[in-house]
Amino acid sequence: MKNSNAIVLTDLLSPAAMNLNLASTDQSSVLDELVNQIPDLAQQPAARETLLHALREREKLHSTGIGDGIALPHARNALVGLVDHPVIVFARHAKGIPFGAIDGLPARLFFLLIAPTVTQHLGILARLSRILRDPKLRQALLSADRPEKVISTIRDAEASL
């Protein structure tokens, strides 16, 4: 991050933490695929299970499908000790997965959020929610052909905030 107060989404994104072709057919499998994209947890099966459990519990409380074909899976609370820096996993599904969004649309764009503090967690959620209101941004994310294009698209959206 550039300074301690400003959350910059593109600082939290990396090509390694992206999947532009999710294969899942249901919500639970999507969560598995998203967690599998976190490089920091690749060699930590216990941490992966902790995160998956937290994500599934959060979905039981209330879906993280926010509408407009977007889901923002995240745990209810910051997961202290799981990661030492915020992580965003971006993934996309060609057809969409039913994710319980209020508008009934299946989710095609997924942003999994993990942060070590509540302040970071809420800041990331707020910033993502703000840029994702733009239909042009959502369309650009649906058509991006490689992870670097996703990052540059989000960088452009953040620059115009």
DSSP file (Angstrom, degrees, kcal/mol; ACC not computed):
  #  RESIDUE AA STRUCTURE BP1 BP2  ACC     N-H-->O    O-->H-N    N-H-->O    O-->H-N    TCO  KAPPA ALPHA  PHI   PSI    X-CA   Y-CA   Z-CA
    1    1 A M              0   0    0      0, 0.0     6,-0.1     0, 0.0     3,-0.1   0.000 360.0 360.0 360.0 146.8    0.0    0.0    0.0
    2    2 A K        -     0   0    0      4,-0.3     2,-0.3     1,-0.2     5,-0.1   0.899 360.0  -4.9 -71.4 -41.9    1.2    3.5   -0.8
    3    3 A N  S    S-     0   0    0      3,-0.6     3,-0.2     1,-0.0    -1,-0.2  -0.954  77.4-102.6-144.7 169.6    0.4    4.9    2.6
    4    4 A S  S    S+     0   0    0     -2,-0.3    -2,-0.0     1,-0.2     3,-0.0   0.718 116.8  45.4 -68.0 -19.4   -1.2    3.6    5.7
    5    5 A N  S    S+     0   0    0      1,-0.1     2,-0.6     2,-0.0    -1,-0.2   0.806  99.5  71.2 -93.0 -31.0   -4.5    5.4    5.1
    6    6 A A        -     0   0    0     -3,-0.2    -3,-0.6     2,-0.0     2,-0.6  -0.764  64.5-153.5 -97.9 123.9   -5.1    4.7    1.4
    7    7 A I        -     0   0    0     -2,-0.6     2,-0.6    -6,-0.1     3,-0.1  -0.827   9.1-166.3 -90.8 125.8   -6.1    1.3    0.2
    8    8 A V    >>  -     0   0    0     -2,-0.6     3,-1.5     1,-0.1     4,-0.6  -0.949   9.0-156.4-114.9 111.6   -5.1    0.8   -3.4
    9    9 A L  H >> S+     0   0    0     -2,-0.6     3,-1.8     1,-0.3     4,-0.5   0.865  91.0  58.7 -57.3 -40.3   -6.8   -2.3   -4.8
   10   10 A T  H 34 S+     0   0    0      1,-0.3     3,-0.4     2,-0.2    -1,-0.3   0.740  97.7  61.5 -67.3 -19.4   -4.2   -2.9   -7.5
   11   11 A D  H <4 S+     0   0    0     -3,-1.5    -1,-0.3     1,-0.2    -2,-0.2   0.713 107.0  46.8 -71.8 -18.8   -1.6   -3.2   -4.8
   12   12 A L  H << S+     0   0    0     -3,-1.8    76,-1.5    -4,-0.6     2,-0.3   0.462  99.5  83.2-101.9  -4.1   -3.6   -6.2   -3.4
   13   13 A L     <  +     0   0    0     -4,-0.5    76,-0.1    -3,-0.4     5,-0.1  -0.774  49.9 172.2-102.3 145.2   -4.1   -7.9   -6.8
   14   14 A S    >   -     0   0    0     74,-0.4     3,-1.6    -2,-0.3    76,-0.2  -0.991  42.8-119.0-146.3 149.5   -1.6  -10.2   -8.5
   15   15 A P  G >  S+     0   0    0      0, 0.0     3,-1.2     0, 0.0    -1,-0.1   0.837 114.2  61.0 -54.6 -32.8   -1.9  -12.4  -11.6
   16   16 A A  G 3  S+     0   0    0      1,-0.3    73,-0.0    -3,-0.1    -3,-0.0   0.772 101.1  54.1 -66.2 -24.6   -1.2  -15.5   -9.4
   17   17 A A  G <  S+     0   0    0     -3,-1.6    73,-1.9    71,-0.1     2,-0.3  -0.134  96.7  89.7-102.3  37.0   -4.3  -14.7   -7.4
   18   18 A M  E <   -a   90   0A   0     -3,-1.2     2,-0.3    71,-0.2    73,-0.2  -0.973  46.6-175.5-133.7 149.0   -6.6  -14.7  -10.4
   19   19 A N  E     -a   91   0A   0     71,-1.8    73,-2.4    -2,-0.3     3,-0.4  -0.890   1.9-177.8-142.1 108.8   -8.7  -17.3  -12.3
   20   20 A L  S    S+     0   0    0     -2,-0.3    71,-0.1     1,-0.2    -1,-0.1   0.448  80.6  48.1 -87.2   0.7  -10.4  -16.0  -15.4
   21   21 A N  S    S-     0   0    0     72,-0.1    -1,-0.2    73,-0.0    72,-0.2  -0.474  72.1-171.4-141.1  66.5  -12.1  -19.4  -16.1
   22   22 A L        -     0   0    0     70,-2.9    72,-0.4    -3,-0.4     8,-0.1  -0.328   7.7-163.6 -58.5 139.1  -13.7  -20.8  -13.0
   23   23 A A        +     0   0    0      6,-0.1    -1,-0.1    70,-0.1     7,-0.1   0.551  47.6 118.8-100.9 -11.3  -14.9  -24.4  -13.5
   24   24 A S        -     0   0    0      1,-0.1     3,-0.1     5,-0.1    -2,-0.0  -0.047  45.6-164.3 -59.5 156.1  -17.2  -24.6  -10.6
   25   25 A T  S    S+     0   0    0      1,-0.1     2,-0.3    72,-0.0    -1,-0.1   0.397  70.5  35.4-119.3  -2.5  -20.9  -25.3  -10.9
   26   26 A D  S  > S-     0   0    0     71,-0.1     4,-2.0     1,-0.1     5,-0.2  -0.950  85.2-101.2-148.3 168.6  -22.1  -24.3   -7.4
   27   27 A Q  H  > S+     0   0    0     -2,-0.3     4,-2.1    71,-0.3     5,-0.2   0.887 116.4  51.5 -58.4 -45.9  -21.3  -21.8   -4.6
   28   28 A S  H  > S+     0   0    0      1,-0.2     4,-1.8     2,-0.2    -1,-0.2   0.909 110.6  48.3 -62.2 -43.1  -19.4  -24.2   -2.4
   29   29 A S  H  > S+     0   0    0      1,-0.2     4,-2.7     2,-0.2    -1,-0.2   0.864 107.7  56.3 -65.8 -35.9  -17.0  -25.2   -5.3
   30   30 A V  H  X S+     0   0    0     -4,-2.0     4,-2.9     1,-0.2    -1,-0.2   0.936 105.4  51.2 -60.4 -45.4  -16.5  -21.6   -6.2
   31   31 A L  H  X S+     0   0    0     -4,-2.1     4,-2.5     1,-0.2    -1,-0.2   0.909 110.0  50.2 -59.5 -41.5  -15.3  -20.9   -2.7
   32   32 A D  H  X S+     0   0    0     -4,-1.8     4,-2.2     2,-0.2    -1,-0.2   0.944 111.8  47.4 -58.9 -48.6  -12.9  -23.8   -2.9
   33   33 A E  H  X S+     0   0    0     -4,-2.7     4,-0.6     1,-0.2    -2,-0.2   0.905 111.8  50.3 -61.7 -42.0  -11.5  -22.5   -6.2
   34   34 A L  H >< S+     0   0    0     -4,-2.9     3,-1.3     1,-0.2    -1,-0.2   0.938 110.8  48.1 -62.3 -46.9  -11.1  -19.0   -4.9
   35   35 A V  H >< S+     0   0    0     -4,-2.5     3,-1.7     1,-0.3    -1,-0.2   0.864 105.3  60.3 -62.5 -35.4   -9.2  -20.2   -1.8
   36   36 A N  H 3< S+     0   0    0     -4,-2.2    -1,-0.3     1,-0.3    -2,-0.2   0.681  95.6  63.9 -65.7 -16.4   -7.0  -22.3   -4.0
   37   37 A Q  T << S+     0   0    0     -3,-1.3    -1,-0.3    -4,-0.6    -2,-0.2   0.457  76.0 101.9 -85.8  -1.1   -5.9  -19.1   -5.8
   38   38 A I    X   -     0   0    0     -3,-1.7     3,-1.4     1,-0.2     4,-0.5  -0.734  56.3-164.2 -89.2 105.0   -4.3  -17.7   -2.7
   39   39 A P  G >  S+     0   0    0      0, 0.0     3,-1.2     0, 0.0     4,-0.4   0.863  85.6  60.3 -56.3 -37.9   -0.5  -18.2   -3.1
   40   40 A D  G 3  S+     0   0    0      1,-0.3     3,-0.2     2,-0.1    -2,-0.0   0.740 109.1  43.1 -63.5 -23.0    0.2  -17.6    0.6
   41   41 A L  G X  S+     0   0    0     -3,-1.4     3,-2.1    -6,-0.2     7,-0.3   0.411  81.2 102.8-103.4   1.6   -2.1  -20.5    1.7
   42   42 A A  T <  S+     0   0    0     -3,-1.2    -1,-0.2    -4,-0.5    -2,-0.1   0.856  91.9  34.6 -54.9 -39.3   -0.9  -23.0   -0.9
   43   43 A Q  T 3  S+     0   0    0     -4,-0.4    -1,-0.3    -3,-0.2    -2,-0.1   0.101 104.3  81.2-103.8  22.4    1.2  -24.9    1.6
   44   44 A Q    <>  +     0   0    0     -3,-2.1     4,-2.4     1,-0.1     3,-0.2  -0.651  46.0 170.5-129.4  77.4   -1.1  -24.3    4.6
   45   45 A P  H  > S+     0   0    0      0, 0.0     4,-2.2     0, 0.0     5,-0.2   0.854  80.9  52.4 -57.9 -36.8   -3.9  -26.9    4.6
   46   46 A A  H  > S+     0   0    0      2,-0.2     4,-2.3     1,-0.2     5,-0.1   0.915 110.8  47.2 -66.0 -41.7   -5.1  -25.9    8.1
   47   47 A A  H  > S+     0   0    0     -3,-0.2     4,-2.4     2,-0.2    -1,-0.2   0.893 110.5  52.9 -66.3 -39.7   -5.3  -22.2    7.2
   48   48 A R  H  X S+     0   0    0     -4,-2.4     4,-2.9    -7,-0.3    -2,-0.2   0.929 110.7  47.1 -59.7 -45.7   -7.1  -23.0    4.0
   49   49 A E  H  X S+     0   0    0     -4,-2.2     4,-2.7     2,-0.2    -2,-0.2   0.893 110.3  52.6 -65.0 -40.3   -9.7  -25.0    5.9
   50   50 A T  H  X S+     0   0    0     -4,-2.3     4,-2.2     2,-0.2    -1,-0.2   0.932 112.8  44.9 -59.2 -46.1  -10.1  -22.2    8.5
   51   51 A L  H  X S+     0   0    0     -4,-2.4     4,-2.7     2,-0.2    -2,-0.2   0.932 112.6  50.1 -65.4 -46.8  -10.7  -19.7    5.7
   52   52 A L  H  X S+     0   0    0     -4,-2.9     4,-2.6     1,-0.2     5,-0.2   0.915 111.3  49.5 -58.5 -43.3  -13.2  -22.0    3.9
   53   53 A H  H  X S+     0   0    0     -4,-2.7     4,-2.5     1,-0.2    -1,-0.2   0.932 111.7  48.4 -61.4 -45.5  -15.1  -22.6    7.1
   54   54 A A  H  X S+     0   0    0     -4,-2.2     4,-2.0     1,-0.2    22,-0.4   0.894 112.7  48.8 -62.2 -41.0  -15.3  -18.8    7.7
   55   55 A L  H  X S+     0   0    0     -4,-2.7     4,-2.1     2,-0.2    -2,-0.2   0.916 112.0  47.7 -66.0 -43.2  -16.4  -18.1    4.2
   56   56 A R  H  X S+     0   0    0     -4,-2.6     4,-1.6     1,-0.2    -2,-0.2   0.895 111.3  50.8 -66.2 -39.4  -19.1  -20.8    4.3
   57   57 A E  H  X S+     0   0    0     -4,-2.5     4,-1.5    -5,-0.2    -1,-0.2   0.905 109.2  51.8 -63.1 -40.6  -20.4  -19.6    7.6
   58   58 A R  H  X S+     0   0    0     -4,-2.0     4,-2.2     1,-0.2    -2,-0.2   0.907 107.7  51.6 -62.5 -42.5  -20.6  -16.0    6.2
   59   59 A E  H  < S+     0   0    0     -4,-2.1    -1,-0.2     1,-0.2    -2,-0.2   0.837 105.5  56.1 -65.0 -32.0  -22.6  -17.2    3.3
   60   60 A K  H  < S+     0   0    0     -4,-1.6    -1,-0.2     1,-0.2    -2,-0.2   0.881 108.2  48.6 -66.0 -37.0  -25.1  -19.0    5.6
   61   61 A L  H  < S-     0   0    0     -4,-1.5     2,-0.3     1,-0.3    -2,-0.2   0.949 137.1 -26.8 -65.7 -50.4  -25.6  -15.6    7.4
   62   62 A H  S  < S-     0   0    0     -4,-2.2    -1,-0.3    -5,-0.1    -2,-0.1  -0.891  73.7 -98.9-169.0 134.0  -26.2  -13.6    4.3
   63   63 A S        -     0   0    0     -2,-0.3    39,-0.1    37,-0.2    37,-0.1  -0.205  15.9-146.6 -59.4 145.5  -25.1  -14.1    0.7
   64   64 A T        +     0   0    0     35,-0.1     8,-2.5    37,-0.1     2,-0.7   0.284  66.2 116.9 -94.3   8.4  -22.1  -12.0   -0.5
   65   65 A G  E     -B   71   0A   0     34,-0.8    37,-0.5     6,-0.3     6,-0.3  -0.700  44.5-175.8 -72.6 115.5  -23.7  -11.9   -3.9
   66   66 A I  E     -     0   0A   0      4,-1.8     5,-0.2    -2,-0.7    -1,-0.1   0.463  38.6-105.8 -99.4  -0.8  -24.3   -8.1   -4.2
   67   67 A G  E >  S+B   70   0A   0      3,-1.0     3,-1.3    38,-0.2    -1,-0.3  -0.333  92.4  79.6 101.4 172.7  -26.1   -8.1   -7.6
   68   68 A D  T 3  S-     0   0    0      1,-0.3     3,-0.1    -2,-0.1    40,-0.1   0.757 126.6 -61.9  56.9  26.8  -25.1   -7.0  -11.1
   69   69 A G  T 3  S+     0   0    0      1,-0.2    40,-2.6    36,-0.2    39,-2.5   0.739 108.2 124.1  76.4  22.4  -23.4  -10.4  -11.5
   70   70 A I  E <   -Bc  67 109A   0     -3,-1.3    -4,-1.8    37,-0.2    -3,-1.0  -0.927  37.4-175.4-121.3 141.0  -20.9   -9.7   -8.7
   71   71 A A  E     -Bc  65 110A   0     38,-2.4    40,-2.1    -2,-0.4    -6,-0.3  -0.997   8.8-166.1-129.8 140.1  -20.0  -11.6   -5.5
   72   72 A L        -     0   0    0     -8,-2.5    40,-0.2    -2,-0.4    38,-0.1  -0.602  15.8-164.7-120.8  68.4  -17.6  -10.4   -2.8
   73   73 A P        +     0   0    0      0, 0.0    40,-2.3     0, 0.0     2,-0.3  -0.306  25.1 146.6 -58.6 132.5  -17.0  -13.5   -0.7
   74   74 A H  B     -d  113   0A   0     38,-0.2    40,-0.1   -19,-0.2     2,-0.1  -0.975  48.7 -99.4-159.9 157.3  -15.4  -12.6    2.6
   75   75 A A        -     0   0    0     38,-0.6   -20,-0.1    -2,-0.3     4,-0.1  -0.401  34.6-116.4 -76.8 160.6  -15.4  -13.8    6.2
   76   76 A R  S    S+     0   0    0    -22,-0.4     2,-0.3    -2,-0.1    -1,-0.1   0.864  97.2  26.7 -66.8 -35.1  -17.6  -12.0    8.7
   77   77 A N  S    S-     0   0    0      1,-0.0    38,-0.2   -23,-0.0    -2,-0.2  -0.808  99.7 -83.8-123.8 163.8  -14.5  -10.8   10.7
   78   78 A A        -     0   0    0     -2,-0.3     2,-1.2     1,-0.1    40,-0.1  -0.422  41.2-129.4 -62.3 142.6  -10.9  -10.1   10.0
   79   79 A L    >>  -     0   0    0     36,-1.3     3,-1.8    38,-0.1     4,-0.9  -0.695  26.0-155.9-100.4  82.8   -8.9  -13.4   10.1
   80   80 A V  B 34 S+f   83   0B   0     -2,-1.2     4,-0.1     1,-0.3    37,-0.1  -0.341  75.3  11.6 -61.7 130.6   -6.1  -12.4   12.4
   81   81 A G  T 34 S+     0   0    0      2,-0.5    -1,-0.3    -2,-0.1     3,-0.1   0.235 103.5  93.2  88.9 -14.7   -3.0  -14.6   11.9
   82   82 A L  T <4 S+     0   0    0     -3,-1.8     2,-0.3     1,-0.3    -2,-0.2   0.921 101.3   6.3 -77.6 -44.5   -4.3  -16.1    8.6
   83   83 A V  B  <  -f   80   0B   0     -4,-0.9    -2,-0.5     1,-0.0    -1,-0.3  -0.967  59.8-148.1-133.2 152.0   -2.6  -13.6    6.4
   84   84 A D  S    S+     0   0    0     -2,-0.3    -1,-0.0    -3,-0.1    -4,-0.0   0.424  86.9  29.9-100.4   1.8   -0.2  -10.8    7.3
   85   85 A H  S    S-     0   0    0    -73,-0.0    -1,-0.1    29,-0.0    29,-0.0  -0.979  98.2 -85.5-150.9 154.9   -1.4   -8.5    4.6
   86   86 A P        -     0   0    0      0, 0.0     2,-0.4     0, 0.0    29,-0.2  -0.310  43.3-164.0 -64.0 147.2   -4.7   -8.0    2.7
   87   87 A V  E     - E   0 114A   0     27,-3.0    27,-2.1    -4,-0.0     2,-0.4  -0.995  10.8-166.7-133.3 137.6   -5.3  -10.3   -0.2
   88   88 A I  E     - E   0 113A   0    -76,-1.5     2,-0.5    -2,-0.4   -74,-0.4  -0.996   5.3-162.8-121.8 127.8   -7.9  -10.0   -3.1
   89   89 A V  E     - E   0 112A   0     23,-2.3    23,-2.6    -2,-0.4     2,-0.5  -0.942   8.6-160.1-104.6 127.7   -8.5  -13.0   -5.3
   90   90 A F  E     +aE  18 111A   0    -73,-1.9   -71,-1.8    -2,-0.5     2,-0.3  -0.912  17.7 165.6-106.9 135.1  -10.3  -12.1   -8.6
   91   91 A A  E     -aE  19 110A   0     19,-2.4    19,-3.1    -2,-0.5     2,-0.4  -0.982  18.3-155.7-146.0 158.8  -12.1  -14.8  -10.5
   92   92 A R  E     - E   0 109A   0    -73,-2.4   -70,-2.9    -2,-0.3     2,-0.4  -0.987   3.5-155.5-137.7 143.0  -14.6  -15.0  -13.3
   93   93 A H  E     -     0   0A   0     15,-2.4   -72,-0.1    -2,-0.4   -70,-0.1  -0.979  15.0-142.4-120.5 131.2  -17.1  -17.5  -14.4
   94   94 A A  E    S+     0   0A   0     -2,-0.4    -1,-0.1   -72,-0.4   -71,-0.1   0.904  98.5  20.2 -60.1 -46.1  -18.3  -17.7  -18.0
   95   95 A K  E    S-     0   0A   0      1,-0.1    -1,-0.2    12,-0.1    13,-0.1   0.758 110.1-116.6 -97.3 -28.3  -21.9  -18.5  -17.4
   96   96 A G  E     -     0   0A   0     12,-0.1    12,-0.2     9,-0.1    -1,-0.1  -0.054  14.7-114.6 102.6 151.9  -22.3  -17.4  -13.8
   97   97 A I  E     - E   0 107A   0     10,-2.3    10,-3.0    -4,-0.1     2,-0.2  -0.978  31.6-108.6-122.8 131.7  -23.1  -19.2  -10.5
   98   98 A P        +     0   0    0      0, 0.0   -71,-0.3     0, 0.0     7,-0.1  -0.448  44.2 168.6 -58.6 124.8  -26.3  -18.7   -8.5
   99   99 A F        -     0   0    0      6,-0.4   -34,-0.8    -2,-0.2   -35,-0.1   0.162  54.1-102.0-130.8  17.3  -25.0  -16.8   -5.4
  100  100 A G        +     0   0    0      1,-0.2   -37,-0.2     4,-0.1   -35,-0.1   0.766  58.0 171.0  72.1  25.3  -28.1  -15.6   -3.7
  101  101 A A    >   -     0   0    0      4,-0.4     3,-1.7     1,-0.1    -1,-0.2  -0.367  44.1-119.2 -70.0 150.6  -27.9  -12.0   -4.9
  102  102 A I  T 3  S+     0   0    0    -37,-0.5    -1,-0.1     1,-0.3   -36,-0.1   0.804 114.9  51.7 -61.1 -30.9  -30.9   -9.8   -4.3
  103  103 A D  T 3  S-     0   0    0      2,-0.1    -1,-0.3     1,-0.0    -2,-0.1   0.483 108.4-125.5 -86.6  -1.2  -31.4   -9.2   -8.0
  104  104 A G    <   +     0   0    0     -3,-1.7    -4,-0.1     1,-0.2    -2,-0.1   0.409  63.1 138.8  76.9  -3.4  -31.4  -13.0   -8.7
  105  105 A L        -     0   0    0      1,-0.1    -4,-0.4    -7,-0.1    -6,-0.4  -0.514  58.4-112.2 -75.6 141.3  -28.6  -12.7  -11.3
  106  106 A P        -     0   0    0      0, 0.0     2,-0.4     0, 0.0    -1,-0.1  -0.421  34.7-109.8 -68.3 148.7  -25.9  -15.4  -11.2
  107  107 A A  E     + E   0  97A   0    -10,-3.0   -10,-2.3     1,-0.2   -37,-0.2  -0.659  42.9 163.2 -82.5 131.5  -22.4  -14.1  -10.1
  108  108 A R  E     +     0   0A   0    -39,-2.5   -15,-2.4    -2,-0.4     2,-0.5   0.598  65.7  58.6-114.7 -26.9  -19.8  -14.0  -12.9
  109  109 A L  E     -cE  70  92A   0    -40,-2.6   -38,-2.4   -17,-0.2     2,-0.4  -0.931  67.7-173.0-110.6 126.9  -17.3  -11.7  -11.2
  110  110 A F  E     -cE  71  91A   0    -19,-3.1   -19,-2.4    -2,-0.5     2,-0.5  -0.968  13.6-176.8-124.5 132.7  -15.8  -12.8   -7.9
  111  111 A F  E     - E   0  90A   0    -40,-2.1     2,-0.5    -2,-0.4   -21,-0.2  -0.930  12.1-161.5-126.4 105.6  -13.6  -10.8   -5.5
  112  112 A L  E     - E   0  89A   0    -23,-2.6   -23,-2.3    -2,-0.5     2,-0.4  -0.766  12.7-159.2 -86.2 127.9  -12.5  -12.9   -2.5
  113  113 A L  E     +dE  74  88A   0    -40,-2.3   -38,-0.6    -2,-0.5     2,-0.4  -0.909  18.2 170.4-113.7 135.0  -11.3  -10.6    0.3
  114  114 A I  E     + E   0  87A   0    -27,-2.1   -27,-3.0    -2,-0.4   -36,-0.1  -0.988   7.6 168.9-138.4 132.6   -9.1  -11.5    3.2
  115  115 A A        -     0   0    0     -2,-0.4   -36,-1.3   -29,-0.2   -33,-0.1  -0.997  36.6-137.5-143.2 146.7   -7.5   -8.9    5.6
  116  116 A P  S    S+     0   0    0      0, 0.0     2,-0.3     0, 0.0    -1,-0.1   0.677  90.1  44.3 -77.5 -16.2   -5.7   -9.1    8.9
  117  117 A T  S  > S-     0   0    0      1,-0.1     4,-2.4   -38,-0.1   -38,-0.1  -0.935  76.3-128.9-128.9 154.1   -7.6   -6.1   10.4
  118  118 A V  H  > S+     0   0    0     -2,-0.3     4,-2.9     2,-0.2     5,-0.3   0.891 109.8  56.4 -63.6 -40.4  -11.2   -5.0   10.4
  119  119 A T  H  > S+     0   0    0      1,-0.2     4,-2.3     2,-0.2    -1,-0.2   0.929 110.7  43.0 -59.3 -46.7  -10.2   -1.5    9.2
  120  120 A Q  H  > S+     0   0    0      2,-0.2     4,-2.7     1,-0.2     5,-0.2   0.926 113.1  53.7 -63.8 -44.3   -8.5   -3.0    6.1
  121  121 A H  H  X S+     0   0    0     -4,-2.4     4,-2.2     1,-0.2    -2,-0.2   0.931 113.1  41.5 -55.8 -51.1  -11.3   -5.4    5.6
  122  122 A L  H  X S+     0   0    0     -4,-2.9     4,-2.5     1,-0.2    -1,-0.2   0.872 113.5  53.6 -67.9 -37.5  -14.0   -2.6    5.6
  123  123 A G  H  X S+     0   0    0     -4,-2.3     4,-2.3    -5,-0.3    -2,-0.2   0.904 110.5  46.2 -63.6 -41.8  -11.8   -0.3    3.5
  124  124 A I  H  X S+     0   0    0     -4,-2.7     4,-2.9     2,-0.2     5,-0.3   0.932 112.7  50.1 -66.3 -46.3  -11.3   -2.9    0.8
  125  125 A L  H  X S+     0   0    0     -4,-2.2     4,-2.6    -5,-0.2    -2,-0.2   0.927 112.7  47.2 -57.1 -46.1  -15.0   -3.8    0.7
  126  126 A A  H  X S+     0   0    0     -4,-2.5     4,-2.0     2,-0.2    -1,-0.2   0.924 113.8  46.4 -63.6 -45.2  -16.0   -0.1    0.5
  127  127 A R  H  X S+     0   0    0     -4,-2.3     4,-2.2     2,-0.2     5,-0.2   0.923 114.3  47.1 -66.5 -44.5  -13.5    0.7   -2.3
  128  128 A L  H  X S+     0   0    0     -4,-2.9     4,-2.4     1,-0.2    -2,-0.2   0.938 111.3  51.5 -60.8 -46.8  -14.4   -2.4   -4.3
  129  129 A S  H  < S+     0   0    0     -4,-2.6     4,-0.4    -5,-0.3    -1,-0.2   0.884 109.4  52.2 -58.1 -38.8  -18.1   -1.7   -4.0
  130  130 A R  H >< S+     0   0    0     -4,-2.0     3,-0.9     1,-0.2     4,-0.2   0.939 112.9  40.5 -66.2 -48.4  -17.6    1.8   -5.2
  131  131 A I  H >< S+     0   0    0     -4,-2.2     3,-1.3     1,-0.2    -1,-0.2   0.834 108.4  62.4 -72.0 -28.6  -15.7    1.0   -8.4
  132  132 A L  T 3< S+     0   0    0     -4,-2.4    -1,-0.2     1,-0.3    -2,-0.2   0.547  83.3  78.4 -76.4  -5.3  -18.0   -2.0   -9.2
  133  133 A R  T <  S+     0   0    0     -3,-0.9    -1,-0.3    -4,-0.4    -2,-0.1   0.740  74.5  92.9 -68.4 -21.2  -21.0    0.3   -9.5
  134  134 A D    <>  -     0   0    0     -3,-1.3     4,-2.1    -4,-0.2     3,-0.3  -0.636  65.2-157.7 -81.1 114.0  -19.7    1.3  -12.9
  135  135 A P  H  > S+     0   0    0      0, 0.0     4,-2.4     0, 0.0     5,-0.2   0.839  93.4  57.2 -60.2 -32.7  -21.3   -0.9  -15.6
  136  136 A K  H  > S+     0   0    0      2,-0.2     4,-2.3     1,-0.2     5,-0.1   0.897 106.6  48.9 -65.1 -39.0  -18.4   -0.1  -18.0
  137  137 A L  H  > S+     0   0    0     -3,-0.3     4,-2.4     2,-0.2     5,-0.2   0.937 110.5  50.2 -64.3 -46.3  -15.9   -1.5  -15.5
  138  138 A R  H  X S+     0   0    0     -4,-2.1     4,-1.9     1,-0.2    -2,-0.2   0.913 111.9  48.2 -59.2 -42.2  -17.9   -4.6  -15.0
  139  139 A Q  H  X S+     0   0    0     -4,-2.4     4,-1.5     1,-0.2    -1,-0.2   0.905 110.0  51.8 -64.9 -41.2  -18.1   -5.2  -18.7
  140  140 A A  H  X S+     0   0    0     -4,-2.3     4,-1.0     1,-0.2    -1,-0.2   0.880 109.7  50.1 -63.2 -37.4  -14.3   -4.6  -19.1
  141  141 A L  H  < S+     0   0    0     -4,-2.4    -1,-0.2     1,-0.2     3,-0.2   0.865 108.6  52.6 -69.0 -35.0  -13.7   -7.2  -16.3
  142  142 A L  H  < S+     0   0    0     -4,-1.9    -1,-0.2     1,-0.2    -2,-0.2   0.808 116.7  38.8 -68.3 -28.8  -15.9   -9.7  -18.1
  143  143 A S  H  < S+     0   0    0     -4,-1.5    -1,-0.2    -5,-0.1    -2,-0.2   0.503  81.3 124.0-103.0  -4.0  -14.0   -9.3  -21.3
  144  144 A A     <  -     0   0    0     -4,-1.0    -3,-0.0    -3,-0.2     6,-0.0  -0.351  46.6-158.4 -58.7 131.8  -10.4   -9.0  -20.0
  145  145 A D        +     0   0    0      1,-0.1    -1,-0.1    -2,-0.0  -125,-0.1   0.532  68.7  21.4 -95.0  -5.9   -8.4  -11.6  -21.7
  146  146 A R  S >> S-     0   0    0      1,-0.1     4,-1.4  -126,-0.0     3,-1.0  -0.989  81.2-106.0-156.2 157.6   -5.5  -11.9  -19.2
  147  147 A P  H 3> S+     0   0    0      0, 0.0     4,-2.2     0, 0.0     5,-0.2   0.850 116.2  58.8 -55.2 -38.5   -4.8  -11.0  -15.5
  148  148 A E  H 3> S+     0   0    0      1,-0.2     4,-2.3     2,-0.2     5,-0.2   0.849 103.4  53.1 -62.0 -32.6   -2.7   -8.0  -16.4
  149  149 A K  H <> S+     0   0    0     -3,-1.0     4,-2.3     2,-0.2    -1,-0.2   0.873 106.2  53.2 -69.2 -37.3   -5.7   -6.5  -18.2
  150  150 A V  H  X S+     0   0    0     -4,-1.4     4,-2.3     2,-0.2    -2,-0.2   0.943 110.6  47.5 -59.6 -47.7   -7.8   -7.0  -15.1
  151  151 A I  H  X S+     0   0    0     -4,-2.2     4,-2.6     1,-0.2    -2,-0.2   0.921 112.7  47.1 -63.0 -45.2   -5.3   -5.1  -13.0
  152  152 A S  H  X S+     0   0    0     -4,-2.3     4,-2.3     2,-0.2    -1,-0.2   0.873 110.8  53.2 -66.5 -34.8   -4.9   -2.2  -15.5
  153  153 A T  H  X S+     0   0    0     -4,-2.3     4,-2.0     2,-0.2    -1,-0.2   0.928 112.7  43.4 -63.5 -45.6   -8.7   -1.9  -15.8
  154  154 A I  H  X S+     0   0    0     -4,-2.3     4,-2.6     2,-0.2    -2,-0.2   0.879 110.9  55.6 -68.6 -37.4   -9.1   -1.7  -12.0
  155  155 A R  H  X S+     0   0    0     -4,-2.6     4,-2.1     1,-0.2    -2,-0.2   0.922 108.9  47.8 -59.7 -44.1   -6.1    0.7  -11.8
  156  156 A D  H  X S+     0   0    0     -4,-2.3     4,-1.1     2,-0.2    -1,-0.2   0.906 111.4  50.5 -62.9 -42.0   -7.9    3.0  -14.3
  157  157 A A  H  < S+     0   0    0     -4,-2.0     3,-0.4     1,-0.2     4,-0.2   0.904 111.1  48.5 -64.1 -41.2  -11.2    2.8  -12.3
  158  158 A E  H >< S+     0   0    0     -4,-2.6     3,-1.5     1,-0.2    -1,-0.2   0.872 105.3  58.7 -66.4 -36.4   -9.3    3.7   -9.1
  159  159 A A  H 3< S+     0   0    0     -4,-2.1    -1,-0.2     1,-0.3    -2,-0.2   0.794 104.0  52.5 -64.1 -27.0   -7.6    6.6  -10.7
  160  160 A S  T 3<        0   0    0     -4,-1.1    -1,-0.3    -3,-0.4    -2,-0.2   0.439 360.0 360.0 -90.9   2.0  -11.0    8.1  -11.6
  161  161 A L    <         0   0    0     -3,-1.5    -1,-0.2    -4,-0.2    -2,-0.1   0.500 360.0 360.0 -72.1 360.0  -12.3    7.9   -8.0
